[in-house]
Amino acid sequence: MKKLMFIIALLAFMVNNGIADDLLPKKSYPIEITEYVKKHFPSEKILRIEKDIDDNKAEYTVKLSNKMKLEFNSELKIVEIKARKYQDFPLSVFQPKILELLKKDYPNCKIKSWELDRNSQEIEIKYNNKLIELEFNSSGNLMSTHTSSDTDD
């Protein structure tokens, strides 16, 4: 009985302190997230949404049926998209300026991830057997590129 009480107390502590993620039931999925998925990933299904409380702010991790992972901040704005491997990435998520640069300078590139920070956004691509990280400012202007050889798909 003491072990059971200890486990319950430990789980309660973890949940209250943001150590454990909450798996949201389907009926509690935030509409902003479901609408984003419908718009940019229309053929995919949401497998699950986890809500994590960190520093009293909610963050949401969404797993899709194509194995992509989406991260949303406490304002329910997308901040990160990651693919398991380089796969079809919805181009609709990019600003027109960024999309234009990708099509012009890196035609047929494979995209692995996109991340939005406070003042910048980063895209990881594979192009001509090279891994390239592109960093843009919030307006979509290219700020820097970092290239490395392809070591893993």
LUMLUMMAR-855113 format. One record per residue: residue number from 0; residue in three letters; x, z, y of N, C-alpha, C, CB in turn. Coordinates in nm, 2 decimals. Glycine has a CB too. Example, Ala and Ser with C-alpha at 12.3 -4.5 7.8 and 13.67 -1.06 7.14 Angstrom:
! LUMLUMMAR-855113
   kolba   pafi      nxx      nzz      nyy     caxx     cazz     cayy      cxx      czz      cyy     cbxx     cbzz     cbyy
       0    ALA     1.32     0.78    -0.57     1.23     0.78    -0.45     1.32     0.78    -0.33     1.13     0.90    -0.45
       1    SER     1.28     0.71    -0.22     1.37     0.71    -0.11     1.29     0.79     0.00     1.41     0.57    -0.06
END
This chain:
! LUMLUMMAR-855113
   kolba   pafi      nxx      nzz      nyy     caxx     cazz     cayy      cxx      czz      cyy     cbxx     cbzz     cbyy
       0    MET     0.08     0.00    -0.12     0.00     0.00     0.00     0.09     0.00     0.13    -0.09     0.12     0.00
       1    LYS     0.20     0.08     0.12     0.29     0.08     0.24     0.35    -0.06     0.26     0.40     0.18     0.22
       2    LYS     0.38    -0.13     0.16     0.44    -0.26     0.17     0.34    -0.36     0.24     0.48    -0.32     0.04
       3    LEU     0.21    -0.35     0.20     0.11    -0.43     0.26     0.09    -0.40     0.41    -0.02    -0.41     0.18
       4    MET     0.09    -0.27     0.44     0.07    -0.23     0.58     0.19    -0.28     0.66     0.06    -0.08     0.59
       5    PHE     0.31    -0.27     0.60     0.43    -0.32     0.67     0.43    -0.47     0.70     0.56    -0.28     0.59
       6    ILE     0.39    -0.55     0.60     0.38    -0.69     0.61     0.27    -0.73     0.72     0.34    -0.76     0.48
       7    ILE     0.16    -0.66     0.72     0.06    -0.69     0.82     0.11    -0.65     0.96    -0.07    -0.61     0.79
       8    ALA     0.17    -0.54     0.97     0.23    -0.50     1.10     0.34    -0.60     1.15     0.29    -0.36     1.10
       9    LEU     0.42    -0.65     1.06     0.53    -0.74     1.09     0.46    -0.88     1.13     0.62    -0.77     0.97
      10    LEU     0.37    -0.93     1.06     0.30    -1.05     1.10     0.23    -1.04     1.24     0.20    -1.09     1.00
      11    ALA     0.17    -0.93     1.26     0.10    -0.90     1.39     0.21    -0.90     1.50     0.02    -0.77     1.39
      12    PHE     0.32    -0.84     1.48     0.43    -0.84     1.58     0.48    -0.98     1.61     0.54    -0.75     1.53
      13    MET     0.50    -1.06     1.50     0.55    -1.19     1.52     0.45    -1.28     1.60     0.58    -1.26     1.38
      14    VAL     0.32    -1.27     1.57     0.22    -1.35     1.64     0.22    -1.31     1.78     0.09    -1.34     1.57
      15    ASN     0.21    -1.18     1.81     0.20    -1.13     1.95     0.33    -1.16     2.03     0.18    -0.98     1.95
      16    ASN     0.44    -1.18     1.97     0.56    -1.20     2.04     0.61    -1.35     2.03     0.67    -1.12     1.99
      17    GLY     0.52    -1.43     1.99     0.55    -1.58     1.99     0.65    -1.62     1.89     0.59    -1.62     2.12
      18    ILE     0.67    -1.54     1.79     0.77    -1.58     1.69     0.71    -1.67     1.58     0.83    -1.45     1.62
      19    ALA     0.58    -1.65     1.56     0.51    -1.74     1.46     0.43    -1.84     1.53     0.42    -1.65     1.37
      20    ASP     0.42    -1.96     1.48     0.34    -2.06     1.53     0.20    -2.05     1.48     0.39    -2.21     1.50
      21    ASP     0.10    -2.08     1.56    -0.04    -2.08     1.52    -0.08    -2.22     1.48    -0.14    -2.02     1.62
      22    LEU    -0.13    -2.24     1.36    -0.19    -2.37     1.32    -0.33    -2.38     1.37    -0.18    -2.39     1.17
      23    LEU    -0.36    -2.47     1.46    -0.49    -2.48     1.52    -0.59    -2.55     1.42    -0.49    -2.56     1.65
      24    PRO    -0.71    -2.50     1.42    -0.81    -2.57     1.34    -0.85    -2.69     1.41    -0.94    -2.47     1.31
      25    LYS    -0.90    -2.79     1.34    -0.93    -2.92     1.40    -1.03    -2.91     1.52    -1.00    -3.01     1.29
      26    LYS    -1.13    -2.82     1.50    -1.23    -2.81     1.61    -1.17    -2.75     1.74    -1.34    -2.72     1.56
      27    SER    -1.05    -2.69     1.73    -0.98    -2.63     1.85    -0.87    -2.72     1.91    -0.92    -2.50     1.81
      28    TYR    -0.86    -2.85     1.86    -0.75    -2.94     1.91    -0.78    -2.96     2.06    -0.75    -3.07     1.83
      29    PRO    -0.69    -2.95     2.15    -0.71    -2.98     2.29    -0.74    -3.12     2.31    -0.58    -2.94     2.37
      30    ILE    -0.84    -3.15     2.39    -0.89    -3.29     2.41    -0.78    -3.37     2.47    -1.02    -3.28     2.50
      31    GLU    -0.70    -3.32     2.56    -0.59    -3.39     2.62    -0.50    -3.45     2.51    -0.51    -3.31     2.72
      32    ILE    -0.47    -3.37     2.41    -0.38    -3.42     2.30    -0.45    -3.52     2.22    -0.34    -3.30     2.21
      33    THR    -0.57    -3.50     2.18    -0.64    -3.60     2.10    -0.66    -3.73     2.17    -0.78    -3.54     2.05
      34    GLU    -0.69    -3.72     2.30    -0.70    -3.85     2.38    -0.57    -3.92     2.39    -0.76    -3.81     2.52
      35    TYR    -0.46    -3.85     2.41    -0.33    -3.91     2.42    -0.30    -3.98     2.28    -0.22    -3.80     2.44
      36    VAL    -0.33    -3.92     2.17    -0.30    -3.98     2.04    -0.39    -4.10     2.02    -0.33    -3.88     1.93
      37    LYS    -0.52    -4.10     2.06    -0.60    -4.21     2.05    -0.55    -4.33     2.13    -0.75    -4.18     2.09
      38    LYS    -0.50    -4.30     2.25    -0.46    -4.41     2.34    -0.33    -4.47     2.29    -0.44    -4.35     2.48
      39    HIS    -0.23    -4.39     2.26    -0.10    -4.44     2.23    -0.07    -4.46     2.08     0.01    -4.35     2.29
      40    PHE    -0.14    -4.40     1.99    -0.12    -4.40     1.85    -0.26    -4.43     1.78    -0.05    -4.27     1.79
      41    PRO    -0.33    -4.54     1.82    -0.47    -4.55     1.77    -0.48    -4.56     1.62    -0.52    -4.67     1.83
      42    SER    -0.38    -4.60     1.55    -0.40    -4.62     1.40    -0.35    -4.50     1.33    -0.33    -4.74     1.35
      43    GLU    -0.31    -4.39     1.40    -0.26    -4.27     1.33    -0.36    -4.16     1.34    -0.12    -4.23     1.40
      44    LYS    -0.34    -4.07     1.24    -0.43    -3.95     1.24    -0.34    -3.83     1.27    -0.50    -3.93     1.10
      45    ILE    -0.40    -3.73     1.34    -0.33    -3.60     1.36    -0.34    -3.52     1.23    -0.40    -3.52     1.48
      46    LEU    -0.22    -3.49     1.17    -0.22    -3.41     1.05    -0.24    -3.26     1.08    -0.09    -3.43     0.98
      47    ARG    -0.17    -3.22     1.19    -0.18    -3.08     1.23    -0.13    -3.06     1.38    -0.11    -2.99     1.14
      48    ILE    -0.18    -2.95     1.44    -0.13    -2.91     1.57    -0.09    -2.77     1.56    -0.23    -2.94     1.68
      49    GLU     0.03    -2.74     1.60     0.08    -2.60     1.60     0.09    -2.55     1.75     0.21    -2.58     1.53
      50    LYS     0.05    -2.44     1.78     0.06    -2.38     1.91     0.16    -2.27     1.91    -0.08    -2.33     1.96
      51    ASP     0.26    -2.27     1.99     0.36    -2.17     2.00     0.36    -2.11     2.14     0.50    -2.23     1.96
      52    ILE     0.36    -1.98     2.14     0.37    -1.91     2.27     0.51    -1.87     2.30     0.27    -1.79     2.28
      53    ASP     0.57    -1.92     2.40     0.71    -1.88     2.44     0.71    -1.85     2.59     0.81    -2.00     2.40
      54    ASP     0.76    -1.73     2.62     0.76    -1.68     2.75     0.62    -1.69     2.82     0.86    -1.75     2.84
      55    ASN     0.52    -1.65     2.74     0.38    -1.65     2.78     0.33    -1.79     2.82     0.36    -1.56     2.90
      56    LYS     0.40    -1.89     2.77     0.35    -2.03     2.79     0.33    -2.10     2.66     0.45    -2.11     2.88
      57    ALA     0.22    -2.17     2.65     0.19    -2.23     2.52     0.26    -2.37     2.51     0.03    -2.26     2.51
      58    GLU     0.31    -2.40     2.39     0.37    -2.53     2.37     0.30    -2.58     2.24     0.52    -2.52     2.35
      59    TYR     0.28    -2.71     2.23     0.21    -2.77     2.12     0.29    -2.87     2.04     0.07    -2.83     2.16
      60    THR     0.30    -2.86     1.91     0.37    -2.96     1.83     0.26    -3.03     1.74     0.48    -2.89     1.74
      61    VAL     0.26    -3.16     1.75     0.17    -3.24     1.68     0.24    -3.32     1.58     0.09    -3.33     1.78
      62    LYS     0.19    -3.32     1.46     0.24    -3.41     1.35     0.14    -3.51     1.32     0.27    -3.32     1.22
      63    LEU     0.19    -3.64     1.32     0.10    -3.75     1.30     0.12    -3.81     1.16     0.13    -3.86     1.40
      64    SER     0.03    -3.89     1.11     0.03    -3.95     0.98     0.15    -4.04     0.96    -0.10    -4.02     0.95
      65    ASN     0.21    -4.10     1.06     0.32    -4.18     1.05     0.45    -4.10     1.05     0.32    -4.29     1.16
      66    LYS     0.44    -3.97     1.04     0.56    -3.88     1.04     0.62    -3.86     1.18     0.66    -3.93     0.95
      67    MET     0.56    -3.91     1.29     0.61    -3.88     1.42     0.57    -3.74     1.46     0.56    -3.99     1.52
      68    LYS     0.65    -3.68     1.55     0.62    -3.55     1.60     0.61    -3.56     1.76     0.74    -3.45     1.56
      69    LEU     0.51    -3.51     1.81     0.48    -3.51     1.96     0.49    -3.36     2.00     0.35    -3.57     1.99
      70    GLU     0.55    -3.34     2.12     0.55    -3.21     2.18     0.48    -3.22     2.32     0.70    -3.16     2.20
      71    PHE     0.39    -3.12     2.34     0.32    -3.11     2.47     0.35    -2.97     2.53     0.17    -3.12     2.44
      72    ASN     0.36    -2.97     2.66     0.39    -2.84     2.73     0.26    -2.76     2.75     0.46    -2.87     2.87
      73    SER     0.27    -2.65     2.83     0.16    -2.56     2.85     0.05    -2.63     2.93     0.20    -2.44     2.92
      74    GLU     0.08    -2.73     3.01    -0.02    -2.81     3.09    -0.08    -2.92     3.01     0.05    -2.86     3.22
      75    LEU    -0.04    -2.93     2.88    -0.09    -3.03     2.78    -0.04    -3.17     2.82    -0.24    -3.03     2.78
      76    LYS     0.08    -3.18     2.88     0.14    -3.30     2.91     0.25    -3.33     2.81     0.21    -3.30     3.06
      77    ILE     0.26    -3.46     2.77     0.36    -3.50     2.67     0.50    -3.48     2.72     0.34    -3.64     2.62
      78    VAL     0.59    -3.42     2.64     0.73    -3.40     2.69     0.83    -3.45     2.59     0.75    -3.25     2.71
      79    GLU     0.78    -3.48     2.47     0.88    -3.54     2.37     0.80    -3.61     2.26     0.96    -3.42     2.31
      80    ILE     0.87    -3.72     2.21     0.82    -3.79     2.10     0.94    -3.82     2.01     0.74    -3.93     2.14
      81    LYS     0.93    -3.79     1.88     1.04    -3.81     1.79     0.99    -3.88     1.66     1.11    -3.67     1.75
      82    ALA     1.06    -3.98     1.62     1.03    -4.04     1.49     1.13    -3.99     1.39     1.05    -4.20     1.51
      83    ARG     1.09    -3.99     1.26     1.18    -3.95     1.16     1.30    -4.04     1.15     1.11    -3.94     1.02
      84    LYS     1.27    -4.17     1.15     1.37    -4.27     1.15     1.34    -4.37     1.27     1.39    -4.34     1.01
      85    TYR     1.42    -4.47     1.28     1.38    -4.57     1.38     1.27    -4.65     1.33     1.51    -4.66     1.42
      86    GLN     1.15    -4.64     1.40     1.03    -4.70     1.35     0.96    -4.76     1.47     0.94    -4.60     1.27
      87    ASP     0.84    -4.82     1.44     0.76    -4.87     1.55     0.72    -4.76     1.64     0.64    -4.94     1.50
      88    PHE     0.75    -4.77     1.77     0.73    -4.67     1.87     0.63    -4.73     1.97     0.87    -4.63     1.94
      89    PRO     0.53    -4.67     2.01     0.43    -4.73     2.10     0.49    -4.75     2.24     0.31    -4.64     2.11
      90    LEU     0.51    -4.87     2.28     0.57    -4.90     2.41     0.48    -4.85     2.53     0.59    -5.05     2.42
      91    SER     0.35    -4.83     2.50     0.26    -4.78     2.60     0.30    -4.65     2.66     0.12    -4.78     2.55
      92    VAL     0.39    -4.57     2.60     0.43    -4.44     2.65     0.53    -4.45     2.76     0.48    -4.36     2.54
      93    PHE     0.59    -4.57     2.78     0.70    -4.58     2.88     0.64    -4.63     3.01     0.80    -4.68     2.83
      94    GLN     0.71    -4.59     3.12     0.68    -4.64     3.25     0.72    -4.79     3.25     0.76    -4.56     3.36
      95    PRO     0.65    -4.87     3.33     0.67    -5.02     3.34     0.82    -5.05     3.37     0.59    -5.08     3.44
      96    LYS     0.88    -4.98     3.45     1.03    -5.00     3.48     1.11    -4.98     3.36     1.07    -4.91     3.60
      97    ILE     1.09    -4.88     3.29     1.17    -4.85     3.16     1.14    -4.96     3.06     1.14    -4.71     3.11
      98    LEU     1.01    -4.99     3.04     0.97    -5.09     2.95     1.04    -5.23     2.98     0.82    -5.11     2.94
      99    GLU     1.04    -5.26     3.10     1.11    -5.39     3.15     1.25    -5.39     3.11     1.09    -5.41     3.30
     100    LEU     1.32    -5.28     3.14     1.47    -5.27     3.10     1.49    -5.28     2.95     1.53    -5.14     3.16
     101    LEU     1.41    -5.21     2.88     1.42    -5.22     2.73     1.40    -5.36     2.68     1.32    -5.12     2.66
     102    LYS     1.30    -5.43     2.73     1.28    -5.57     2.68     1.39    -5.66     2.73     1.14    -5.61     2.73
     103    LYS     1.44    -5.64     2.85     1.54    -5.73     2.90     1.68    -5.71     2.84     1.55    -5.72     3.06
     104    ASP     1.72    -5.58     2.85     1.86    -5.55     2.81     1.88    -5.51     2.66     1.91    -5.44     2.89
     105    TYR     1.77    -5.47     2.60     1.78    -5.42     2.46     1.66    -5.48     2.38     1.78    -5.27     2.45
     106    PRO     1.65    -5.62     2.37     1.53    -5.68     2.30     1.54    -5.64     2.15     1.53    -5.83     2.32
     107    ASN     1.42    -5.61     2.10     1.41    -5.58     1.96     1.48    -5.45     1.92     1.46    -5.69     1.87
     108    CYS     1.51    -5.36     2.01     1.58    -5.24     1.98     1.48    -5.15     1.90     1.62    -5.16     2.11
     109    LYS     1.53    -5.06     1.83     1.45    -4.96     1.75     1.46    -4.83     1.82     1.50    -4.94     1.60
     110    ILE     1.35    -4.76     1.85     1.35    -4.64     1.93     1.33    -4.52     1.83     1.24    -4.64     2.03
     111    LYS     1.41    -4.42     1.85     1.40    -4.29     1.77     1.33    -4.18     1.85     1.53    -4.25     1.72
     112    SER     1.36    -4.17     1.98     1.30    -4.06     2.05     1.29    -4.08     2.20     1.38    -3.93     2.02
     113    TRP     1.20    -4.01     2.26     1.18    -4.01     2.40     1.16    -3.86     2.44     1.06    -4.10     2.45
     114    GLU     1.23    -3.82     2.55     1.21    -3.68     2.60     1.20    -3.68     2.75     1.33    -3.59     2.54
     115    LEU     1.11    -3.60     2.80     1.09    -3.58     2.94     1.14    -3.44     2.98     0.95    -3.60     2.98
     116    ASP     1.23    -3.43     3.07     1.28    -3.31     3.13     1.22    -3.30     3.27     1.43    -3.29     3.13
     117    ARG     1.25    -3.20     3.34     1.20    -3.18     3.48     1.22    -3.30     3.57     1.26    -3.05     3.54
     118    ASN     1.35    -3.35     3.57     1.38    -3.46     3.66     1.43    -3.58     3.60     1.48    -3.41     3.76
     119    SER     1.42    -3.59     3.46     1.48    -3.70     3.39     1.40    -3.73     3.26     1.63    -3.69     3.37
     120    GLN     1.43    -3.84     3.21     1.38    -3.87     3.07     1.49    -3.94     2.99     1.25    -3.96     3.08
     121    GLU     1.49    -3.92     2.86     1.59    -3.97     2.78     1.53    -4.05     2.66     1.69    -3.86     2.73
     122    ILE     1.59    -4.16     2.63     1.54    -4.24     2.52     1.66    -4.27     2.43     1.47    -4.38     2.57
     123    GLU     1.64    -4.24     2.30     1.74    -4.27     2.20     1.70    -4.40     2.12     1.76    -4.15     2.10
     124    ILE     1.79    -4.50     2.13     1.76    -4.63     2.06     1.87    -4.67     1.97     1.73    -4.74     2.16
     125    LYS     1.84    -4.77     1.88     1.94    -4.83     1.80     1.94    -4.98     1.84     1.92    -4.81     1.65
     126    TYR     2.05    -5.03     1.88     2.06    -5.17     1.92     2.19    -5.23     1.88     2.04    -5.18     2.08
     127    ASN     2.19    -5.34     1.81     2.31    -5.41     1.76     2.40    -5.31     1.68     2.39    -5.47     1.87
     128    ASN     2.34    -5.23     1.60     2.41    -5.13     1.51     2.48    -5.03     1.59     2.51    -5.20     1.42
     129    LYS     2.44    -5.00     1.71     2.49    -4.89     1.80     2.38    -4.80     1.83     2.56    -4.95     1.92
     130    LEU     2.41    -4.67     1.84     2.32    -4.57     1.88     2.34    -4.55     2.03     2.34    -4.43     1.81
     131    ILE     2.23    -4.56     2.11     2.25    -4.56     2.26     2.15    -4.46     2.31     2.22    -4.70     2.32
     132    GLU     2.19    -4.37     2.40     2.11    -4.28     2.47     2.10    -4.33     2.61     2.16    -4.13     2.46
     133    LEU     1.98    -4.35     2.66     1.95    -4.40     2.79     1.89    -4.29     2.87     1.86    -4.53     2.79
     134    GLU     1.94    -4.26     2.99     1.89    -4.15     3.07     1.83    -4.21     3.20     1.99    -4.04     3.10
     135    PHE     1.71    -4.18     3.23     1.64    -4.23     3.34     1.60    -4.11     3.43     1.52    -4.31     3.30
     136    ASN     1.58    -4.14     3.56     1.53    -4.04     3.65     1.38    -4.04     3.64     1.57    -4.06     3.80
     137    SER     1.31    -3.96     3.71     1.16    -3.94     3.69     1.09    -4.07     3.74     1.11    -3.82     3.77
     138    SER     1.16    -4.15     3.82     1.09    -4.28     3.87     1.12    -4.39     3.77     1.15    -4.31     4.01
     139    GLY     1.20    -4.37     3.67     1.22    -4.48     3.57     1.35    -4.56     3.60     1.11    -4.57     3.57
     140    ASN     1.43    -4.51     3.69     1.56    -4.58     3.72     1.66    -4.53     3.62     1.60    -4.56     3.87
     141    LEU     1.74    -4.63     3.57     1.85    -4.59     3.47     1.96    -4.52     3.54     1.90    -4.72     3.40
     142    MET     1.99    -4.40     3.49     2.10    -4.32     3.55     2.23    -4.33     3.47     2.06    -4.18     3.56
     143    SER     2.22    -4.33     3.33     2.34    -4.34     3.25     2.30    -4.39     3.11     2.41    -4.20     3.24
     144    THR     2.41    -4.43     3.04     2.40    -4.47     2.90     2.51    -4.41     2.82     2.39    -4.62     2.88
     145    HIS     2.49    -4.37     2.70     2.59    -4.32     2.61     2.58    -4.39     2.48     2.58    -4.16     2.59
     146    THR     2.69    -4.45     2.44     2.69    -4.53     2.32     2.78    -4.47     2.21     2.73    -4.68     2.35
     147    SER     2.73    -4.48     2.09     2.82    -4.44     1.97     2.79    -4.53     1.86     2.79    -4.29     1.93
     148    SER     2.88    -4.53     1.76     2.86    -4.62     1.64     2.75    -4.57     1.56     2.99    -4.63     1.56
     149    ASP     2.69    -4.66     1.48     2.58    -4.62     1.39     2.64    -4.56     1.27     2.50    -4.75     1.35
     150    THR     2.61    -4.43     1.24     2.66    -4.36     1.13     2.55    -4.33     1.03     2.73    -4.23     1.16
     151    ASP     2.42    -4.33     1.08     2.31    -4.30     0.99     2.19    -4.36     1.05     2.29    -4.14     0.98
     152    ASP     2.10    -4.40     0.96     1.97    -4.46     1.00     1.88    -4.35     1.02     1.92    -4.56     0.90
END
